[in-house]
Amino acid sequence: MSDSPNERSEVKLTGVPAAPGVAHGCAFVFLQDSLDIPCYAVAPADMPREIKRFEEAMAATRAQIARLRQDVCTRLGENEAAIFDAHLLVLEDPALIEETLKALERSGQNIEHCLHSVTQRYIEFFSKMEDEYLKERVADIRDVSVRLLHNLLGLGRRTLSEITEQRIVVSEDLTPSDTATLEAGHVLALATDGGNRTSHAVIMARSMRVPAVVGLRDATKLIRHGDLVLVDGFEGIVYVNPSDATLAHYGRLRQERRLFEDTVNAELDSPDEMADGVPFRLATNVGGPEDIGAVQKFFGRGVGLFRSESIFLKGGSFPDEKTQYEAYRQVVAELAPAQVIIRTLDIGGDKQMPAAKTSGEENPFMGFRAIRFCLEHRDIFKVQLRAILRASAHGKAAIMFPMIASLGELLQARAILSEVMTELTAEGVPFDAEIRVGVMIEIPSAALMADEIARHCDFFSIGTNDLVQYLLAVDRGNERIAHLYDPCQPVVARLIRDIVAAGKRRGIPVGVCGEMAGDPLYAPLLIGLGVDSLSMTPACLPELRFLLRHSKSSEIAELAEAVLAEGDPRAIEARLRRFTTERLGPLVQK
């Protein structure tokens, strides 16, 4: 068989869809060269020189990571740049440094060999752990150690900045350092042997609006440098040397998608009303002031979820009151008079913060996190509440407590809030004394106690990500059982219905701020179940607004009734998909 790309047969690879979109172009196969780590004896008199080399390499590595962070922040935003905070924490880990220096003293071998031995031991240890978050730290340790070893050896590290033309990047996996060197105009798509939907590379691909498929296993073995490749990030498929028929099929899909986007964007600033005039409300999820522009660009009706932990995770330590106040104030003031719901600190689970010392738990998703942490660390909690209350004087802010599992936890949180209000009043500090206080319903116990909890708050916001995983006992980050994480299970819709009903009985609104809210498959169902507002990533707003504007409230109510009566999750999925397709398909093709 000829080696000419155009003459080789089409090969279809199936992986995990990670970032939406379709791209076609030449492959750039990116394989990091394995490092040859020297091993030699160091004379006692030369030990100070080895330590100095280690310190200089540490300083150079720290500077490189800081530059990468700044570059990513400028190009993609603070949320994506925060990835490198974890790298700086690895670099400053006292245990890693001390063990490396002890190995140098004990073995009498060169510092590169000692560092490599220590980091490999760390990597092997974390790789064997069942906790998905700790497994993900392996990538951070490997990335930092490779960069540090390159600096110790005086070697230049191969980077994706070598790509000067539009290419599809094919790799075994990509580290944050790798993806940070990508130029958005040069990368068409990403295809990797390993990785998952929550990997750093995927997060950055979504930010750059680049299609990505991960978990392909053998892509780097089957794809050659320069091969023509087509990446379908919607379905998780990669075609190597796609046939004319495949290209023609995707050509038609590309035209339809472009027409769809034009049609959707034409109604970007239209009223949030269904086809029969019934209003709906679409809000946004944000991580800080850097997201204000996206909220305004896509006409979000306020903020349904301000993830305040983003401010805490940026520096890896607890920010002071002034730092928090400035971030909250900016968002509240610039989006006024729209409401901004600020969720109090939600760390733990998949959002570990070294200063909080919440890592190392056997089951962090059910561990010492969110409101549990805040109630035990009242000093940290009170500083945040003071900052939020002060910001409330500049617009319409609201407070939301996460991971409430019982009425007692809510009452404790409210008591601390009242204490802070009393202190601010005594100090003469202005704030909104009527600020609304809500609860995230994301634990089944809270859902079943919704009637009682509703008596002591002003609104509910359903966190579907955690609610579904707790309800089905499925860790959504565990690749082995991720397929069991299924919002189409009948119990999910029925429980949401009951939460909404409890809110209505007590006269409080109920929103949804989880992933289901921004998904066209589930959004109509949620509205049909009586949800008052949906909050999502700003980029999801145009399609959702368009879909709901071209639906009637009676149709959505009928959809919800049918889903509630159905017991088969696949039948539910088919019905939801049919509803969305029937309304979007014909409109796009006009």
C-alpha positions, -999 to +999 in steps of 0.1 A: +000+000+000+013+035-009+024+058+019+007+088+003-019+101+027-044+105-001-041+069-011-043+053+023-077+038+034-099+056+058-096+046+095-122+054+121-112+059+157-137+062+186-129+080+218-147+104+242-162+136+230-145+163+250-150+197+233-176+203+206-170+211+170-157+195+138-122+202+122-104+188+092-067+192+084-032+178+086-020+160+117+008+173+139+019+143+159+034+157+192+054+132+212+076+145+241+111+130+238+118+108+269+145+123+290+178+104+296+185+111+332+222+107+341+233+090+373+267+097+388+284+101+421+289+136+435+319+143+458+311+157+492+329+189+483+306+193+453+273+190+473+268+228+477+271+231+439+244+205+434+221+223+458+228+256+441+219+241+407+187+227+422+178+262+436+186+279+403+165+254+383+136+259+408+138+296+403+139+293+365+110+268+366+090+292+388+096+321+364+085+300+334+053+289+350+045+324+361+050+336+325+028+308+312+001+318+337+002+354+327+001+345+290-029+322+295-047+348+316-042+374+289-054+351+261-080+329+278-090+344+311-083+339+348-102+306+352-080+289+327-048+305+340-056+292+375-045+258+363-009+269+368-015+278+405-015+240+411+019+238+394+034+265+415+021+247+446+038+214+435+070+234+429+068+248+464+058+216+481+082+213+512+079+175+512+091+172+476+120+196+481+131+181+514+129+145+501+150+154+471+177+171+492+177+142+516+181+118+487+211+138+475+227+137+510+219+100+515+228+086+481+256+110+471+242+109+435+235+139+412+205+161+419+187+152+386+187+115+395+175+123+431+147+145+418+136+120+392+136+091+418+115+112+443+089+124+417+085+090+402+077+076+436+051+103+441+036+096+406+034+059+413+018+065+447-009+088+434-016+068+403-027+038+425-052+059+445-089+055+437-097+091+443-100+108+409-089+142+421-056+128+435-051+108+403-054+141+384-025+155+405-002+130+388-004+152+356+006+183+376+036+165+393+048+150+360+045+184+342+064+203+368+091+176+373+097+174+335+101+212+333+124+212+363+145+183+349+149+202+316+162+232+334+186+211+355+199+194+323+202+227+304+178+213+277+152+232+257+118+217+260+099+208+229+067+229+227+036+232+206+048+267+196+066+248+168+033+247+150+032+277+126+004+265+104-031+253+111-028+217+123-047+190+142-026+181+173-023+144+180-006+133+212-005+107+239-018+133+263-012+170+268-001+188+299-012+224+308+023+236+299+018+220+264-015+236+257-004+269+271+020+273+241-007+267+216-017+296+193-055+295+189-052+303+152-028+274+146-046+245+163-076+231+146-084+203+170-069+181+197-069+143+196-052+123+225-047+087+234-055+094+271-072+122+291-108+128+301-135+154+299-121+172+330-085+173+320-067+206+318-061+202+281-098+198+275-107+228+296-084+250+276-096+235+243-132+245+252-119+280+261-103+283+227-134+268+211-113+240+196-128+206+190-113+178+211-116+140+214-098+122+242-094+085+252-085+073+217-058+049+231-039+043+198-042+075+179-004+083+181+003+048+167-021+049+139-018+085+128+013+097+110+027+132+109+010+150+079-020+126+076-053+141+068-075+139+099-111+148+107-120+153+143-157+152+154-158+166+189-196+162+190-196+124+186-161+116+198-149+102+164-116+108+146-112+098+109-077+092+096-075+100+058-113+104+056-130+092+024-147+116-001-181+103+012-171+112+048-159+146+038-191+153+019-212+142+049-193+165+072-193+193+046-231+193+048-231+192+086-207+222+086-230+242+064-259+233+087-240+243+118-229+276+103-265+284+093-277+273+128-252+297+145-262+326+123-299+319+130-294+316+167-272+348+169-298+368+151-320+365+181-293+371+207-309+402+222-345+391+218-369+390+248-368+359+270-403+348+260-417+316+246-437+315+214-469+320+233-456+350+253-448+332+285-415+345+300-385+325+310-352+336+327-317+327+317-289+337+340-252+329+340-225+311+359-193+331+365-160+328+383-152+364+388-150+399+372-132+385+342-165+369+331-185+401+331-179+408+294-192+373+284-224+379+304-230+412+287-221+398+252-246+370+254-273+390+272-274+370+304-301+381+329-278+384+359-258+358+376-274+326+390-241+313+403-210+333+412-184+306+421-166+324+449-141+296+454-125+308+421-111+338+441-098+314+468-082+289+444-063+316+424-036+320+450-040+288+470-046+308+502-075+325+519-080+360+504-085+389+528-118+408+530-106+436+508-096+412+479-130+395+481-150+427+484-134+442+453-142+411+432-178+408+444-183+446+442-171+448+406-195+421+394-225+433+414-220+470+404-213+464+367-243+440+363-267+461+384-297+462+385-296+425+376-293+401+405-259+384+413-262+352+434-229+346+452-223+311+464-203+309+496-170+290+496-174+256+481-140+238+483-134+201+488-145+174+464-129+181+431-118+216+442-089+211+466-071+240+482-039+231+501-044+258+527-078+243+536-062+209+543-092+190+529-073+167+506-064+131+514-099+120+523-110+086+511-142+101+497-138+138+492-172+143+475-188+133+507-162+147+530-152+179+547-163+204+520-184+235+513-207+246+542-192+219+565-158+236+561-173+271+566-193+262+597-162+248+613-140+277+602-162+306+613-134+332+610-129+324+573-167+323+568-173+356+585-147+374+564-164+362+532-199+371+545-186+406+554-172+411+519-204+399+502-226+421+524-204+452+517-207+445+480-245+443+483-245+481+488-235+485+452-263+466+434-285+435+438-265+408+455-278+375+470-261+349+491-264+311+485-252+284+508-239+252+491-242+215+501-268+220+528-278+186+540-301+195+569-321+223+583-297+226+612-268+235+589-289+263+573-299+277+607-263+278+618-252+296+586-280+321+590-270+327+626-235+335+616-248+358+588-270+376+613-240+380+636-220+396+608-249+419+599-250+431+635-213+438+635-214+458+602-244+478+615-224+487+647-195+498+625-217+519+603-208+500+572-236+501+545-251+469+532-284+456+519-302+446+551-329+428+530-304+407+510-319+375+498-305+342+512-308+310+493-298+273+494-283+250+469-303+218+468-278+192+457-280+165+484-310+141+484-316+147+522-321+185+515-345+176+486-366+155+508-366+182+535-373+210+510-406+221+526-389+227+560-358+243+545-379+266+523-394+283+555-359+297+563-346+309+529-357+331+500-349+309+470-336+274+460-310+267+433-307+230+423-272+219+417-278+190+393-242+179+390-240+168+426-277+160+430-275+134+402-243+118+414-255+116+450-289+103+439-275+076+417-244+069+439-222+076+409-189+095+410-191+115+378-153+118+376-147+080+378-141+068+342-151+032+351-186+041+361-191+075+344-216+059+320-239+054+350-242+091+356-275+096+337-298+126+342-324+107+321-330+083+350-367+088+359-359+095+395-341+127+385-371+144+369-394+133+397-371+146+424-367+180+407-405+182+404-408+176+441-382+203+449-400+228+427-434+220+442-420+225+477-406+259+467-440+270+452-459+259+483-437+282+503-437+310+477-400+310+468-385+307+433-365+277+422-336+278+397-311+253+383-274+261+380-259+227+372-249+214+337-285+203+329-295+240+328-272+247+299-280+216+279-306+219+251-316+183+258-327+191+294-335+228+295-371+224+281-378+197+306-366+218+335-388+247+325-417+222+320-412+210+356-417+245+368-382+257+373-382+296+374-347+302+360-317+284+344-281+295+350-253+284+327-220+292+311-225+324+291-216+308+258-246+284+262-271+312+263-277+318+225-288+283+217-310+279+248-326+313+243-334+304+207-348+269+216-371+282+243-383+312+222-394+287+195-413+265+220-447+269+235-452+267+272-480+241+266-457+219+246-430+221+273-456+212+300-467+182+280-431+171+276-426+172+313-458+152+320-447+125+295-412+123+310-427+120+345-449+091+334-420+072+317-400+046+335-373+038+308-344+063+308-336+056+271-372+063+262-369+096+282-337+105+263-353+097+229-384+119+238-362+148+249-340+145+219-370+144+196-385+175+212-353+195+207-347+183+171-382+189+160-379+226+170-344+234+160-339+213+128-366+228+106-359+264+118-322+261+109-329+247+075-353+275+064 
